[in-house]
Structures are given as structure tokens and as C-alpha cells.
């Protein structure tokens, strides 16, 4: 049975049993604590936590998930993969244990020709929490499973909670006996390779107040409503129903593995009698490729783009691990153009949107592979240099900060650094690297969390949300009378705030736009008699609730007070211009570049916008001008702007574009500019006609990652001010160089040409002077213990000139007698030293790298190089004499 068919049967079965089918949320979820959705219940967390009321009593889904904490183990075992799909059925205060168990048994044991999965009932083993006699009784007495096949287990195996205060409860896992060839008999407690868990039924029935570990927590009492949360691993049940050993061999994964094996001339599973346990390097690498290519396809499909931190780093790492694994298998050419389409063919059966967006997906993935191929060339050189310097200093461990710089600056993966350093006999300070990575991620996560919730415990927002949803009036008005529902200071609810205090205010209704969809929050004031609050930020800490971060300017505010909330009108007008301008630029990009130039992110504030979009190369000046012209023509045409609510399927049907990574409700808001010319799902505020944007001027275009470009623009008065500043600059330069404004470029080019000619002439004269100086310097060479030593301070000479001079002098001294040349110079206030030795000196044990380190130490810096020539530098130009003396002393010491 194909995986897509298993998925279809799951959804059909639960829909027939009264469950609402909920589409999978994107892998990128609006949760500052998660990089990706990592469990099927994540989109339903607000319902389980009591933050929101579920719109249905029963639901079912097949949720896309990504887990990356064990990425190093991918391919080494049959259990570790990054992307997976979780079948789930959920009850929010409706049915409980008895119904959940009955539904599970019915689906898995009903014959396939009657719509079920057709598993042999005699090979199914349930587990229950030791002490949960109710669940055991249901399995035995109502379902009919013999007691010897029902296993009692402890909290570590059969109790579920989120790891934080909230709901929890016992669970019942369902295992399938795959047969004696997979291991010994005796049930899940004996061997979980033979007895594979494929479904977990969680009975949420208790409220946890303190959670210390998986098995150590405090229970305050029963939940007001008991809930059901189940998860069946789609890949696991597919491996059972398809009769294969592991997830890498199911129909959605194996075709990529087989194609990779064909491309590299390898034979998968040939090194082990049982491929499920095979850890041969070739098999591991093939499984890494199969897993990572599919995961990358799904992540890019949901709007993730490669980067150096967060989600982008995870994607970049998976793509590059795929490419690296193929190279280690002997395939040197670009591999993703061969592998990604194979994965698409399998995954599009369940996710047809992948095919529609494949041009964009492929463009991003292939650009990342090409960038990595360049990185392998340049990064290898940088790594080799770092390793050589480590060895020269007598070390055996590459510093963690150097490994982090290779990753952060050059995109060199840490696993590649570890492998290539080990090949040269050097270890890597992995702990130091990990610490720096964690610091970077914690900063990013803290920034995101602080922005969304101000570090407030979600318990506070949950209590305030229980008072009712905020009446959001931003589309209708700029001023609203409102009541204060709650005040929060430093994460705690308070009854009153005094002048000078910064607090978060929750109103029963608000005209303020809360930051979302790339649009920043409104600014304005909240007032009452004798009271003024300045609104600094507006966020949605939980769905349905809006919190205003304010500074109390005057008066005291109490919870329950009546106030007047007023948005700054000029701010809102300019914000509308920027957001509508973003839509216009997006439409212009797609008109000029084609439909694959899809937006992947945006940010807009009054007067300014930036938009990230899928594109693999820089835009030419002519293309940028064309995009700007198309956008301004749309403004000139005074296109009508409208916002309409409709069901999500209808919005997709009419071609409305969705922002990648956003989660949408069943009814969505579609914003149109000129009808079909620009049609996007959007919750932002907009102008009524395109002409109200005023003017639009592109100010920049750059790369923000492989296959992703960014354009920036000013709109409205800010666009006019920008053009006025540029006009003033042109006028000033024209006055300085003479002529007319339209001659400015030609005249500046002429000046630059003459300047370059002058610089070349100065360079020629300087080199002639140095050569003339070198001719007389050889007479100043001294004998140091039988070695000719020549030291000289070249004054204001840069590194290139000093190096040229050193090589010239070494040649003049000849090879008959051991000789050492050391020259210093100072460029832009920084001293440099270069040391060279001839073969005869090196035979005496005199090495340039060692000598230059002695000189650099005197200069307060460092250096290194080869035995014949080395270079260093420092901080103190006044110490060049000491540096030369240090070299001479070390030569004498070596000479004895």
C-alpha cells in the first residue's frame, strides 16, 4: 500500500467517524520555542493548553514534521530521520480512552479490501502505564487482546507531557511484531526492533503544575475536560504495510536512494545481510542523501531558504550534507538536479503544491549546491591554512572560534571541518564551537521570544485570553473607546501602573494594528482624563489576544478603566503606503521576471519596504529600472485596492498567493490591487487606490542567501525625499567637476581613469625606489654565527612592497652562503614584517616561520608561513627596531 494511500485511508476513516479534517500546518510555525513543527499536536497546542476554544470537538490531520536534534544519527540507524509525517486524531473534551482505543483497533485490523490497514490482530501488542487498569481493561475485556500481549510500563515509556506545566496523562502505545528475523520474542520490553511502535494514544487527563524531568512532576488535579491526542508515524506504518525494513525503503524515500546508488555506482545493502541494521559508510551516506533531499524539498516548499542561523542553517546543513555524501560516494558533478525531481515525483501525490512551486524550490536548492561547491574550494584553503597555523604553533586542536568562523562566515559545515581536520591529524574544539553556536541561537531565540511575548509566562496571556478575544478594529477605525482588561509588568499581572512605567496593556477592543505579515505595529496614544500612554509596540502573544506595550507618560492607569485608543494617523497612512507598495513590487517582480519570483519574506514600515524573493542571480540595472517602471505605472493607473474574506480553497482557486510559512484559518482575507494583477492572502492595512502610495523608488538589491534576493524601496514622501537627496548630490558633484548633470557620469569616469593612471605611476616609482635602495642594502649585511643576516626598516611600505623587497634581497645575497633577510614596513599605522631564508640557511635549521613569530611577538601581534618565507604583523609601529633585533638574536641563537 503506497504511503499516499495510507494517508488517504487515515483521513477518510476519521472523517467518517465525525472528525473534522484539518490540513497540515506549514513546517514553519508561529512558536518562538520551535524551529519547526516537530509533532502532530503542535498546531493544536492552544486548545490543549486552554488558550483557545477548539472550533471542533473532534479533529484529524496528517501533519508535516521535522526533527533535527539527532541529525548526526541520520542513516546510522533505521529509526532516525529528519522529515516525517504524523497521523493524528484528537478529541477536545469529547470521547476518551474507550473510544480512542476502539477507533485505533478498528482502523488497523479492518481488512484492506474494506478500507482498513489489515494488520494481523495476533501480532499487535499494546502497552499501558503501570497502574492504568482502565486502559488495560479496555484492551483486554472490550477489544479482546490477551493479557500476555498487554505490557505494563513505567512513566518513562507510557506517560506524556509537554515538558512544561500544562496538560499531561498516561498513554497506550501500539506495537507490531515484525517477525523472528528482526529479533527475539517477548514483546516490546524485550526488543523494539522486532516489535515496532507505530501508534501512541495519549489520554490527557491531568493538570501538571511543576515539571522537573520526564518522570518527575507534580499533578495538581484532573483537567476540566479530558482530551485525546494520538500520533501514528506515517513512515513507520508504511514500512510495516510495504514489508520493508525501515523508513529509508518506503515508496516516498527509496527512489531517491536508488537513484543516488545508480549515480555513484554503489550497491545499497550489499555490505550487510540485513540492511535495517547496516552501518556500512556507503549505506549510511545513501540513506543520508535520501532523507535530506526529501526534507529539503519539504522545507523549501514551506518557504525556508538556506542561511547561517536558525531554520536557514538547518536547511543549508541538510542540503550540504547531501552534496558532501554524494562526493564521498565518488560523485563530483552537481547531484541535486538529478535527485530533487525524483523526490518530487513521490511527494507530490500527497502535496500537489510542491509541483506548482517546483521551479522556485529547484532554483533555491540548485543555487545552494553551486554555492557549496564554491565553498568547498575556498573553505578548504582557509581550513588548510588554519590547520597549518595550529600545527606551527605546536598545537593539536583547532580553536572552536576558528571552526565557528568557518561555519558562520564561510558556510563551512562543522562536520566537514571535523572530518577534514582529522585527515590532517588535528582535532577540533567541538565544545567551544558548540558553545558559540548555542550563544548565537539563544540570542536569536531570545530576540524572537521577547518580540512576541516580552518574556511573559504564557499563563498570564492564557488567563487574559479567557476573558475574551480582542475586538480588532484596525480595518475600520483609527480611534476606539475601550476598557482595560489587564495590565502586565515584567511578566506579572498588576492592578495599576504609575508614570514612568513600561507595561503591556490588554484592551477589550483596539484600532491598533499588531505586528504581523511583515508590517510593523502602529504607533499612537491611549488616553483618559489626566492619563496619557505612549504606544511603543503591539503584538499578539497568543491567538486572539492583542497586547500593547506602552510607556506611561502621565497619570495612573488601573485595570478596568475606560480609555480612548488613538492611532497616529500619519503613521498609519505611511504604513498603508508601504504595505500596499510591497504588494505592488511583488506583482512587478513576477511580471518582469516570471511567476517563479515568489515572495519568501517581507518587512515594511512607514515609508520603507523590503521584499525577499526566489531568484538565483543579481538583477541588472536595466531589470531594476523595468521593475520600478512597472510598479510606478501601477500607481499611476490608480488601481482599486480591495480586501475580501473567503474560504481558503476558494482563495487558492482564484490564484491568491500565500506567504510561505504563514498559517491561515479556514476563512482568509484576500487583498487585490487591480483585480488579478495582484492577489494575495494578507492581514495588513492598505490604501484604497494604488495612486495613494504616491511614488515608489527602488534603493537596493542584494543577496540574502542561495537562490534568494532582496529588494528595498522607499514609498510616498520618503521616496520623494530620497530622490531629492540624490538630485542634490548630483548637483553638488556637477558643480565640482563642471559640465551638465547628464555629463556627470562621463566626467567622473574620466577623473577615475586619470586617478588610476596616477596611482600606477606612483606605484612604479615606489618600486624603482625600493629596487635602487636594495642595491645598496646588501653592503649592510652582517655575519651572525656564520649566517649572513640583513635586517632593514623600509618605513612607509606596505606588505606587498616589503615582500617584493625581501625576495629581491635574498636573490642578491645568493645561495652559496646561508642567509636570512628580514624587512619591516608600516602601512596605515600597522607594522608588517617579512622574513626569507635561502636553502643553505634552512639546512642550518633556520626557518622563516619561526623567525617571523619572534618578530611579530615584539610587534604585539602574530604571524606564520613556510620555512622559506613568512609574514607577520602587529599593533605597535614603534617596535619595528625591536622586531628586527629579535630576528637577529634568534638567528644567532640557532647558529650557536
Secondary structure, DSSP 8 states (H G I E B T S, - for coil): --HHHHHHHHHHHHHHTT-EE-----SS-S-TT-SS--STTGGGHHHHTTSS--S-SEEEEEEEEE--TTGGGTTTSSS--SEEEEEEEEEESS--HHHHHHHHHHHHHS-GGGTS----GGGEEEEEETT-HHHHHIIIIII---GGGEEEE-HHHHEEE-SSSEEEEEEEEEEEE--GGGS-SS-TTT-TTTEEEEEEEEEEEEEEEEE-SSS-EEEEEEEEEEEEEEEEEHHHHHHHHTT-SSGGGSTTTHHHHHHHHHHHT--TTTT-S-GGG---HHHHHHHHHHHHHHHHHHHHHTT----SSHHHHHHHHHHHHHHHHHHHTT--S--HHHHHHHHHHHHTTT-THHHHTHHHHHHHHHHHHHHHHHHHHHHHHHHHHHHHHHHHTT-SEE-HHHHHHHHHHH---HHHHHHHHHHTT-EE-HHHHHHHHHHHHHHHHHHHHHHHHTT--HHHHHHHHTT---EE-TTT-SEEEEEEEEEEETTEEESEE-TT-EEEEEESEE----SBTTB----EEEEETTEEEEEEEEE-SSTT--EEEEEEEES-EETT-EEEEEE-HHHHHHHHHHHHHHHHHHHHHHHHH-TT--EEEEEEETTEEEEEEE-SS---HHHHHHHHHHHHHHHHTT-BEEEEEEEHHHHHHTT-B--TT----SEEEEEEETGGGEEEE--S---SBGGGG--EEEEEEEEEETTEEEEEEEEHHHHHHHHHHHHHHHHHHHHHH-S-GGGHHHHHHHHHHHHHHHHHHHHHHHHHHHHHHHHHHGGG-EEETTEEEEEEE-SS--HHHHHHHHHHHHHHH-SSS-EEEEEEEEETTEEEEEEEE-HHHHHTT--HHHHHHHHHHHHTSEEEE-SSEEEEE-S-GGGHHHHHHHHHHHHHHHH-
